[in-house]
């Protein structure tokens, strides 16, 4: 081994810390150059964010427990971060990549993320987490395959395809942010994209096929809604879809003609190439808007010269259809996930609830500008990342804990602007109720965890609503939709120490305050529960230049 290779190897181990030195799981290394570029997915040239010149960015193909080392060079003209949607970052919120956990990567600088996809399988994605960057690209698929010794509840597919669907604006991300900063809405998106394309070129002809299938074989499609505002319906012309995985959990294998995929969610389906050889459209279209926006992508049977039928399969209408589809989703209790024990060996329904938190969204006008809130608090980012301030013992100088109560405020109470951080006791089992008094479908995501989406219903939640809960086989996932004038209930154990973002996945609302952070601290301050601050962590704000606290042991 050359001296240069030895130096690099030692440097990597130093970055990863003592806890990772003992790990024997494989390492995957990536170098990403983040730049601006110009594309015209909807026919209008606009500035987008590229990764190594790609839009969308490259897929990460990993396996359970792999260690990912991703060196990110920020060649933009503004600070930048990546976050990893659905990756739990066990004991390691240092790598979560949101404003509350990480100092941003300054223009012209780089930062190396290093984390383990510990005890997870399934379909996820990464995205840029600051400002309105997500509306400019910079996202891509992140899959975690099962280890070879872990049984998977279906035969290996002929191929495994990633499908990024999402709404799209023709205004660039800086323009969108300026609009929001003035107190106005960015309005409705201009269209929908599938893997960065709308489906037609400037002459109206179909784009080149996105995927190829051979007749008689079965293929896996991992479909993620990486948009910023709109729920989408996904379907494939002439083909049914067998749902097998959702947000990192194996599901009962039901067949669907179309699937509603809400913002921030990922589904895996198996598709059998059992139709006459030809070209077929996959379709993604908006739901719950007055005007339906549609994107198409061509799937080609190998050797086909037959164009797809111009008649697209229709999307369903109304949110009641979507609600009933959700009721059909069930956790596969007998399938193994990342470990050999069955998913159903965890009996969440028999655990006593230690705390109930009800969160209601609302729109508010504060200082003459449009804002969004959770329980009357509209979040503003602190000058120092919350996790760093807490770790260095100066959290009280940067923010106050628990400005948000466990109940929505009484009607008429004024909304406030504040850094919104609540505390939850380590290893407690908590019920969180999302109430949506508005006329839109909302979507939420919780970093650092998966949870059980046990119930939904119209109107306001009451303790009697618990009688409708699914306490046996609700799917463990990380994103939840809340239908208009309705509620949704999740349950989980807060056993992952760190600072974790709970946010609206509707990016306009997140940008304008509909988010909060959950501080989960282990009283032991032990490496058993949380990793130390990495040596290479970026320090900024009030912690820049401070001596590091004593490490965990």
C-alpha positions as CSV (number, residue, x, y, z in Angstrom):
1,X,0.0,0.0,0.0
2,X,1.5,3.4,-1.0
3,X,2.1,6.1,1.5
4,X,-0.6,8.3,-0.1
5,X,-3.2,5.6,0.2
6,X,-2.3,5.0,3.8
7,X,-2.6,8.7,4.6
8,X,-6.0,8.9,2.9
9,X,-7.2,5.8,4.8
10,X,-6.1,7.1,8.2
11,X,-7.7,10.5,7.4
12,X,-11.0,8.9,6.6
13,X,-10.9,6.9,9.8
14,X,-10.1,10.0,11.7
15,X,-13.1,11.7,10.1
16,X,-15.4,8.9,11.0
17,X,-14.4,8.7,14.6
18,X,-13.5,5.9,16.9
19,X,-17.0,4.4,16.8
20,X,-16.6,3.8,13.0
21,X,-13.0,2.5,13.1
22,X,-14.3,-0.8,14.6
23,X,-16.9,-1.2,11.9
24,X,-16.4,-3.8,9.3
25,X,-19.2,-2.8,6.9
26,X,-18.2,-1.6,3.4
27,X,-17.5,2.0,2.6
28,X,-18.8,3.8,-0.5
29,X,-17.0,7.0,-1.5
30,X,-18.5,9.8,-3.6
31,X,-17.2,13.2,-4.7
32,X,-19.9,15.7,-5.7
33,X,-19.4,19.0,-7.4
34,X,-22.5,21.2,-7.0
35,X,-22.9,23.8,-9.7
36,X,-25.5,25.9,-11.5
37,X,-26.5,24.9,-15.0
38,X,-29.2,25.8,-17.5
39,X,-32.0,23.4,-18.5
40,X,-35.5,23.9,-20.0
41,X,-37.6,20.9,-18.7
42,X,-40.8,22.9,-19.4
43,X,-39.5,24.7,-22.5
44,X,-38.3,27.8,-20.5
45,X,-34.5,28.0,-20.0
46,X,-33.8,28.4,-16.3
47,X,-31.1,28.0,-13.7
48,X,-30.9,24.7,-11.9
49,X,-28.6,22.9,-9.4
50,X,-26.5,20.2,-10.9
51,X,-24.5,17.5,-9.2
52,X,-21.5,16.5,-11.3
53,X,-23.3,18.0,-14.2
54,X,-26.4,15.9,-13.7
55,X,-30.0,16.9,-13.3
56,X,-31.4,15.1,-11.3
57,X,-28.4,14.1,-9.4
58,X,-26.7,10.6,-9.4
59,X,-28.4,7.7,-7.7
60,X,-26.8,6.2,-4.6
61,X,-27.0,2.5,-4.6
62,X,-26.1,1.1,-1.2
63,X,-26.8,-1.9,1.1
64,X,-27.9,-2.0,4.7
65,X,-25.1,-0.9,7.1
66,X,-22.9,0.5,4.3
67,X,-20.9,3.6,5.4
68,X,-21.4,6.5,2.9
69,X,-18.6,9.1,2.6
70,X,-19.7,12.0,0.4
71,X,-17.4,14.9,-0.3
72,X,-19.5,17.9,-1.4
73,X,-17.9,20.9,-3.1
74,X,-20.1,23.9,-3.1
75,X,-19.5,25.8,-6.4
76,X,-22.7,27.9,-6.0
77,X,-22.8,31.6,-4.9
78,X,-24.6,30.9,-1.7
79,X,-24.4,28.5,1.3
80,X,-25.6,24.9,0.7
81,X,-26.4,21.7,2.5
82,X,-27.7,18.2,1.5
83,X,-30.1,16.2,3.7
84,X,-31.1,12.6,3.3
85,X,-34.8,12.1,3.3
86,X,-35.8,9.0,5.4
87,X,-32.2,8.1,6.5
88,X,-32.4,7.8,10.2
89,X,-28.8,8.8,11.1
90,X,-28.8,6.6,14.2
91,X,-27.0,8.4,17.0
92,X,-25.7,10.8,14.4
93,X,-27.8,14.0,13.8
94,X,-24.4,15.6,13.1
95,X,-24.9,14.4,9.5
96,X,-28.5,15.2,9.0
97,X,-27.8,18.2,6.8
98,X,-30.5,20.7,7.9
99,X,-30.1,24.2,9.2
100,X,-30.8,23.1,12.8
101,X,-28.0,20.6,12.8
102,X,-25.2,21.7,10.5
103,X,-23.4,24.9,9.5
104,X,-23.8,25.4,5.8
105,X,-21.1,24.8,3.3
106,X,-19.8,28.2,2.2
107,X,-19.4,29.0,-1.5
108,X,-16.2,27.7,-2.8
109,X,-15.7,25.3,0.2
110,X,-16.3,21.6,0.7
111,X,-17.6,19.3,3.5
112,X,-17.5,15.6,3.8
113,X,-20.7,13.8,5.0
114,X,-20.0,10.4,6.6
115,X,-22.8,8.2,7.9
116,X,-24.0,4.7,8.0
117,X,-27.3,3.5,6.6
118,X,-27.7,1.5,9.8
119,X,-30.5,-1.2,10.0
120,X,-32.5,0.2,7.1
121,X,-33.7,-1.0,3.7
122,X,-35.8,0.6,1.0
123,X,-36.3,3.7,-1.2
124,X,-35.2,7.2,-0.2
125,X,-33.8,10.3,-1.7
126,X,-31.5,13.2,-0.9
127,X,-32.2,16.9,-1.6
128,X,-30.8,20.4,-0.9
129,X,-32.2,21.6,2.4
130,X,-31.6,25.3,2.6
131,X,-33.6,28.3,1.2
132,X,-35.6,27.2,-1.8
133,X,-32.8,25.1,-3.4
134,X,-35.1,22.1,-3.6
135,X,-37.1,23.9,-6.2
136,X,-34.0,24.1,-8.4
137,X,-32.9,20.4,-8.4
138,X,-30.0,19.0,-6.6
139,X,-32.0,15.9,-5.6
140,X,-31.5,12.2,-6.5
141,X,-32.4,8.7,-5.4
142,X,-30.9,6.8,-2.5
143,X,-31.7,3.1,-2.3
144,X,-30.7,0.7,0.4
145,X,-30.7,-2.9,-0.7
146,X,-31.1,-5.8,1.7
147,X,-28.0,-7.8,2.7
148,X,-27.6,-11.0,0.8
149,X,-28.3,-13.1,3.9
150,X,-31.6,-11.3,4.7
151,X,-34.6,-12.8,2.9
152,X,-36.6,-10.4,0.7
153,X,-40.4,-11.2,0.2
154,X,-40.2,-11.2,-3.6
155,X,-37.9,-12.6,-6.2
156,X,-35.0,-10.5,-7.5
157,X,-36.3,-8.2,-10.3
158,X,-34.8,-8.1,-13.8
159,X,-33.8,-4.5,-13.1
160,X,-34.3,-1.8,-10.5
161,X,-35.4,1.6,-11.6
162,X,-35.5,5.0,-9.8
163,X,-38.3,7.4,-10.7
164,X,-38.2,10.9,-9.3
165,X,-41.6,12.6,-9.8
166,X,-42.4,16.1,-8.7
167,X,-44.0,19.4,-9.4
168,X,-41.9,22.1,-11.0
169,X,-41.7,25.9,-11.2
170,X,-40.2,27.8,-14.2
171,X,-39.1,30.6,-11.8
172,X,-35.6,30.0,-10.4
173,X,-35.1,29.3,-6.7
174,X,-33.9,32.8,-5.9
175,X,-36.9,34.4,-7.5
176,X,-39.2,32.0,-5.5
177,X,-37.5,33.0,-2.3
178,X,-37.8,36.7,-3.0
179,X,-41.5,36.3,-3.6
180,X,-41.9,34.5,-0.3
181,X,-39.8,37.1,1.5
182,X,-42.2,39.8,0.4
183,X,-45.1,38.0,2.0
184,X,-46.6,36.7,-1.3
185,X,-47.4,33.1,-2.3
186,X,-45.4,31.4,-5.1
187,X,-48.7,30.1,-6.5
188,X,-49.2,26.9,-8.3
189,X,-46.4,25.0,-10.1
190,X,-46.0,25.3,-13.9
191,X,-45.8,21.5,-14.5
192,X,-44.7,18.1,-13.4
193,X,-41.4,16.3,-14.2
194,X,-40.4,12.6,-14.3
195,X,-36.6,12.3,-13.8
196,X,-36.2,15.9,-14.8
197,X,-38.2,15.7,-17.9
198,X,-41.8,16.6,-18.8
199,X,-42.1,13.9,-21.5
200,X,-42.2,15.9,-24.7
201,X,-39.4,17.8,-26.5
202,X,-39.8,21.3,-28.0
203,X,-41.5,19.9,-31.1
204,X,-44.1,17.9,-29.1
205,X,-42.4,14.6,-29.7
206,X,-41.9,12.0,-26.9
207,X,-38.5,12.2,-25.2
208,X,-36.3,9.1,-25.5
209,X,-37.5,6.2,-23.3
210,X,-36.7,6.4,-19.7
211,X,-36.7,2.7,-19.1
212,X,-36.6,-0.6,-21.1
213,X,-38.3,-3.9,-20.2
214,X,-38.0,-7.3,-21.8
215,X,-41.3,-9.1,-22.3
216,X,-42.2,-11.6,-19.5
217,X,-39.8,-10.2,-16.9
218,X,-40.5,-8.3,-13.7
219,X,-39.1,-4.9,-12.8
220,X,-38.9,-2.8,-9.7
221,X,-39.8,0.9,-9.9
222,X,-38.9,3.0,-6.9
223,X,-41.1,6.1,-7.2
224,X,-40.5,9.2,-5.0
225,X,-42.4,12.5,-4.9
226,X,-39.5,14.9,-4.6
227,X,-41.7,18.0,-5.4
228,X,-42.3,21.1,-3.3
229,X,-46.1,21.4,-3.2
230,X,-48.4,18.9,-4.8
231,X,-49.5,15.3,-4.3
232,X,-49.1,13.3,-7.4
233,X,-50.9,10.2,-8.9
234,X,-48.6,7.7,-10.6
235,X,-49.7,5.0,-13.1
236,X,-48.3,3.0,-16.0
237,X,-50.3,2.6,-19.2
238,X,-51.7,-0.9,-19.5
239,X,-49.8,-2.3,-16.5
240,X,-50.8,-3.0,-12.9
241,X,-48.4,-2.3,-10.0
242,X,-47.7,-4.6,-7.1
243,X,-46.8,-2.5,-4.0
244,X,-43.9,-4.1,-2.1
245,X,-42.2,-1.4,-0.1
246,X,-43.0,2.1,1.2
247,X,-40.7,4.5,3.0
248,X,-38.3,1.7,4.0
249,X,-40.8,-0.9,5.1
250,X,-42.0,-4.0,3.3
251,X,-45.8,-3.9,2.7
252,X,-48.5,-6.4,2.1
253,X,-48.4,-7.0,-1.6
254,X,-51.6,-5.5,-3.0
255,X,-52.1,-4.7,-6.7
256,X,-52.9,-1.1,-7.8
257,X,-53.8,0.6,-11.1
258,X,-52.5,3.9,-9.7
259,X,-51.0,5.3,-6.5
260,X,-51.3,8.6,-4.8
261,X,-47.8,9.6,-3.7
262,X,-47.7,12.6,-1.4
263,X,-44.8,15.0,-1.2
264,X,-41.8,13.4,0.5
265,X,-43.0,9.8,0.1
266,X,-41.4,6.9,-1.7
267,X,-43.1,3.7,-3.0
268,X,-41.6,0.6,-4.5
269,X,-43.7,-1.4,-7.0
270,X,-43.1,-4.5,-9.1
271,X,-44.3,-4.3,-12.7
272,X,-44.6,-7.3,-15.0
273,X,-43.9,-6.8,-18.7
274,X,-46.9,-8.8,-19.7
275,X,-48.4,-6.7,-22.4
276,X,-48.0,-6.7,-26.2
277,X,-44.4,-5.5,-27.0
278,X,-44.5,-1.7,-27.6
279,X,-44.0,1.6,-25.9
280,X,-46.1,2.6,-22.9
281,X,-46.4,5.8,-20.9
282,X,-45.8,6.2,-17.2
283,X,-47.8,9.1,-16.0
284,X,-47.5,11.5,-13.1
285,X,-50.3,14.0,-12.6
286,X,-51.2,16.5,-9.9
287,X,-54.0,15.7,-7.4
288,X,-56.4,18.1,-5.6
289,X,-55.8,21.1,-8.0
290,X,-58.4,22.7,-10.1
291,X,-56.1,22.3,-13.1
292,X,-54.5,18.9,-13.7
293,X,-50.8,19.1,-14.6
294,X,-49.3,15.9,-16.2
295,X,-45.9,14.5,-17.1
296,X,-45.2,11.4,-19.1
297,X,-42.2,9.1,-19.6
298,X,-41.9,6.3,-22.1
299,X,-41.2,2.7,-21.0
300,X,-40.1,0.7,-24.0
301,X,-40.3,-3.1,-24.5
302,X,-37.0,-4.2,-25.9
303,X,-36.9,-4.0,-29.7
304,X,-40.2,-2.1,-29.9
305,X,-41.0,0.3,-32.7
306,X,-44.7,0.8,-31.7
307,X,-45.4,4.2,-30.2
308,X,-47.5,4.5,-27.1
309,X,-51.2,5.1,-27.2
310,X,-52.1,8.8,-26.9
311,X,-54.9,7.9,-24.6
312,X,-53.5,8.3,-21.1
313,X,-55.0,6.3,-18.1
314,X,-57.2,8.7,-16.1
315,X,-56.3,9.7,-12.5
316,X,-58.8,9.3,-9.7
317,X,-60.7,12.3,-8.4
318,X,-61.4,13.6,-4.9
319,X,-59.4,13.0,-1.7
320,X,-61.8,10.3,-0.3
321,X,-60.3,8.0,-2.9
322,X,-56.8,8.7,-1.6
323,X,-58.0,8.2,2.0
324,X,-59.4,4.8,1.1
325,X,-56.2,3.8,-0.7
326,X,-54.2,4.7,2.4
327,X,-56.5,2.3,4.4
328,X,-55.4,-0.5,2.2
329,X,-51.7,-0.2,3.1
330,X,-50.5,-2.8,5.6
331,X,-47.2,-3.7,7.1
332,X,-45.8,-7.1,6.1
333,X,-45.6,-8.6,9.5
334,X,-43.7,-11.8,8.4
335,X,-41.1,-10.1,6.1
336,X,-37.7,-9.3,7.4
337,X,-36.4,-5.8,6.9
338,X,-32.7,-4.9,7.6
339,X,-32.4,-7.7,10.2
340,X,-33.5,-11.3,10.0
341,X,-36.3,-11.0,12.6
342,X,-39.8,-10.3,11.1
343,X,-41.0,-6.7,11.0
344,X,-44.1,-7.8,13.0
345,X,-41.9,-8.8,16.0
346,X,-42.2,-5.2,17.2
347,X,-45.6,-4.9,18.8
348,X,-46.1,-1.2,18.9
349,X,-49.8,-1.5,19.7
350,X,-49.0,-2.9,23.1
351,X,-46.8,-0.1,24.3
352,X,-48.2,2.5,26.8
353,X,-48.4,6.0,25.5
354,X,-46.4,8.4,27.7
355,X,-47.2,11.7,26.0
356,X,-49.7,13.0,23.4
357,X,-48.7,16.0,21.3
358,X,-51.3,17.7,19.1
359,X,-50.0,19.9,16.3
360,X,-52.3,22.1,14.3
361,X,-51.2,24.1,11.3
362,X,-52.4,27.6,10.5
363,X,-51.7,30.5,8.2
364,X,-51.0,33.9,9.9
365,X,-50.1,37.4,9.0
366,X,-47.1,38.5,11.1
367,X,-45.7,42.0,10.7
368,X,-47.7,42.3,7.5
369,X,-46.3,39.2,5.9
370,X,-47.6,35.7,5.2
371,X,-46.4,33.0,7.6
372,X,-47.3,29.4,8.5
373,X,-47.3,28.0,12.0
374,X,-47.5,24.9,14.2
375,X,-49.5,25.5,17.3
376,X,-49.2,29.3,16.8
377,X,-45.4,29.4,16.4
378,X,-43.8,30.2,13.1
379,X,-40.2,28.9,13.1
380,X,-37.2,31.1,12.3
381,X,-33.7,29.7,11.9
382,X,-31.2,30.6,14.6
383,X,-27.8,32.1,13.8
384,X,-26.2,29.0,15.3
385,X,-27.4,25.5,14.4
386,X,-29.5,24.3,17.3
387,X,-27.6,21.0,17.7
388,X,-24.3,22.8,18.0
389,X,-25.7,25.4,20.4
390,X,-27.1,22.6,22.6
391,X,-23.9,20.5,22.5
392,X,-21.7,23.5,23.4
393,X,-24.1,24.4,26.3
394,X,-25.2,27.7,25.0
395,X,-28.7,26.7,23.8
396,X,-30.4,29.1,26.2
397,X,-28.6,32.0,24.5
398,X,-29.8,31.0,21.0
399,X,-33.3,29.8,21.6
400,X,-35.9,28.8,24.2
401,X,-37.2,25.3,24.6
402,X,-40.9,24.4,24.5
403,X,-42.5,27.6,23.2
404,X,-44.9,25.2,21.5
405,X,-47.3,23.5,23.9
406,X,-48.7,20.0,23.5
407,X,-52.1,21.5,22.6
408,X,-53.0,24.0,19.8
409,X,-53.6,27.5,21.2
410,X,-57.1,28.8,21.8
411,X,-58.7,30.4,18.8
412,X,-57.7,34.0,18.4
413,X,-54.4,33.7,20.1
414,X,-51.7,35.7,18.2
415,X,-49.1,33.8,16.3
416,X,-45.4,34.5,17.0
417,X,-42.1,34.3,15.2
418,X,-39.5,32.2,17.2
419,X,-37.0,29.4,16.9
420,X,-39.3,26.5,17.6
421,X,-37.7,23.7,19.6
422,X,-39.5,21.2,21.8
423,X,-38.0,18.5,24.1
424,X,-39.1,14.9,24.2
425,X,-37.7,12.5,26.9
426,X,-35.3,9.9,25.6
427,X,-36.8,6.4,24.9
428,X,-40.4,7.5,25.6
429,X,-43.3,6.3,23.5
430,X,-45.2,9.3,22.1
431,X,-48.4,9.9,20.2
432,X,-48.4,12.8,17.8
433,X,-51.6,14.1,16.3
434,X,-51.5,16.3,13.2
435,X,-54.7,18.4,12.8
436,X,-55.3,20.1,9.4
437,X,-58.1,22.7,9.7
438,X,-57.3,24.0,6.2
439,X,-58.7,23.1,2.7
440,X,-55.5,21.5,1.3
441,X,-53.8,18.2,1.7
442,X,-50.7,18.6,3.9
443,X,-47.6,16.4,4.2
444,X,-45.1,16.1,7.1
445,X,-41.8,14.5,7.5
446,X,-39.8,13.6,10.7
447,X,-36.1,13.3,10.4
448,X,-34.2,10.6,12.5
449,X,-37.1,8.2,12.8
450,X,-39.8,6.1,11.3
451,X,-43.2,6.0,12.9
452,X,-46.5,4.1,12.7
453,X,-49.2,6.0,11.0
454,X,-52.0,4.4,13.0
455,X,-55.0,6.5,12.2
456,X,-56.7,9.2,10.1
457,X,-60.2,10.7,10.2
458,X,-62.3,13.8,9.4
459,X,-62.7,16.7,11.7
460,X,-60.8,17.1,15.0
461,X,-59.1,14.3,16.9
462,X,-60.5,13.3,20.3
463,X,-59.4,10.5,22.6
464,X,-62.3,8.5,21.2
465,X,-60.5,8.5,17.9
466,X,-58.1,6.0,19.3
467,X,-60.8,3.3,18.9
468,X,-60.2,3.5,15.2
469,X,-56.4,3.1,15.3
470,X,-54.6,0.2,13.6
471,X,-52.6,-1.2,16.4
472,X,-51.4,-4.3,14.5
473,X,-50.0,-3.7,11.1
474,X,-49.8,0.0,10.3
475,X,-46.8,0.7,8.0
476,X,-43.7,2.0,9.6
477,X,-42.7,5.1,7.6
478,X,-41.3,8.6,7.8
479,X,-43.8,10.8,6.0
480,X,-47.5,11.4,6.6
481,X,-50.3,13.1,4.6
482,X,-53.1,14.9,6.4
483,X,-56.3,15.4,4.4
484,X,-58.3,18.6,4.4
485,X,-60.3,19.3,7.6
486,X,-58.9,16.1,9.0
487,X,-56.4,14.6,11.4
488,X,-53.7,11.9,11.3
489,X,-52.1,10.1,14.2
490,X,-48.6,8.6,14.5
491,X,-46.8,6.7,17.3
492,X,-43.1,6.1,17.8
493,X,-40.4,5.6,20.5
494,X,-38.0,8.5,20.6
495,X,-34.9,6.3,21.0
496,X,-32.5,8.2,18.7
497,X,-30.7,10.9,20.5
498,X,-30.1,14.1,18.6
499,X,-31.8,17.2,17.2
500,X,-34.5,16.3,14.6
501,X,-36.5,18.3,12.2
502,X,-40.3,17.9,12.0
503,X,-41.5,19.9,9.0
504,X,-44.1,20.5,6.4
505,X,-43.0,18.9,3.1
506,X,-44.8,21.7,1.2
507,X,-41.7,23.8,0.7
508,X,-43.4,27.2,0.7
509,X,-44.9,26.4,4.1
510,X,-41.7,25.0,5.5
511,X,-39.8,28.1,4.3
512,X,-42.3,30.4,6.0
513,X,-42.2,28.6,9.4
514,X,-44.3,25.4,9.4
515,X,-41.6,23.3,11.1
516,X,-40.0,22.7,14.4
517,X,-37.1,20.8,15.9
518,X,-37.3,18.0,18.5
519,X,-34.5,17.8,21.0
520,X,-34.0,14.2,22.3
521,X,-31.1,14.1,24.8
522,X,-29.7,11.0,26.5
523,X,-29.1,11.8,30.2
524,X,-26.1,9.4,30.1
525,X,-24.1,11.5,27.6
526,X,-22.7,8.2,26.4
527,X,-21.4,6.9,23.1
528,X,-23.9,4.1,23.6
529,X,-26.6,6.7,22.7
530,X,-24.9,9.3,20.6
531,X,-21.7,9.9,18.6
532,X,-19.4,12.8,19.5
533,X,-19.2,15.9,17.5
534,X,-17.1,14.9,14.4
535,X,-13.6,16.4,14.2
536,X,-14.3,17.8,10.8
537,X,-17.7,19.4,11.7
538,X,-18.1,22.9,10.5
539,X,-18.5,25.4,13.3
540,X,-20.2,28.8,12.9
541,X,-22.2,31.4,14.7
542,X,-21.8,31.6,18.5
543,X,-19.8,28.3,18.7
544,X,-17.1,29.3,16.3
545,X,-13.8,29.5,18.2
546,X,-15.2,27.9,21.4
547,X,-13.3,25.0,23.0
548,X,-15.0,21.7,22.3
549,X,-16.9,20.1,25.2
550,X,-15.6,17.0,26.8
551,X,-16.4,14.0,24.5
552,X,-18.9,11.3,25.3
553,X,-17.4,8.1,26.7
